[in-house]
Amino acid sequence: MKLFKSDQPNTFHYVTAVTFKRVPIFRNDYACELFVESLTETRSHCTFKLIAYVVMPDHVHLILNPLARNISEVMRRLKSSSARRILDWLREDRFAASLQKLELDIPQSRSHSHALWQKGFSSIDLWSPRFILQKLSYVHLNPIRAKLCDRPAKWKWSSYNAYSTHEIGAGQSRSTDADIGLKRNWTKRRATPASKRYIWD
Ligand code: NI
């Protein structure tokens, strides 16, 4: 599926990146940790607004606004930084079986023999606050839809806890911009009856 990808600056995007051959590398907590580190590092090099993220076993979703930059540039940096970290760790700790799954059919070079990500990424532009909120709950509910846990707060590898006032995860509140005014709406939304609490799509 080819999704519309706009290069306009200062646009919110709902972005999905998939691991190479859908290898579920993020079943490993340390791999998730390295990805979140890359997210923080990438933000320190090229400023972008991060509204939400979730790391799933074989893909990640992000809601971000690249501000003055281009979404492709931000994603290229994020993907290469996380790939470098994770592949280096797999090599260092000699995870031969995992590395073998990530091996390129045709190695690009001696140093580029493996891939963490599938080429490219998909992106949907989010034009309205309502659309952003809808995708925000979609992102945070991903682990539940995939039956990985029963409550969004239980998934360590998402920004959900940065939005919940009583369970702020260490570091997570710092890694997202939960302060753009969405927080109030989100809290309000959570106070509605359970059946109407989340928007599914
Ligand atoms: Ni997903």
Boltz pocket constraint, residues with backbone or C-beta under 6 A from the ligand:
constraints:
  - pocket:
      binder: B
      contacts: [[A, 56], [A, 59], [A, 61], [A, 142]]
      max_distance: 6.0
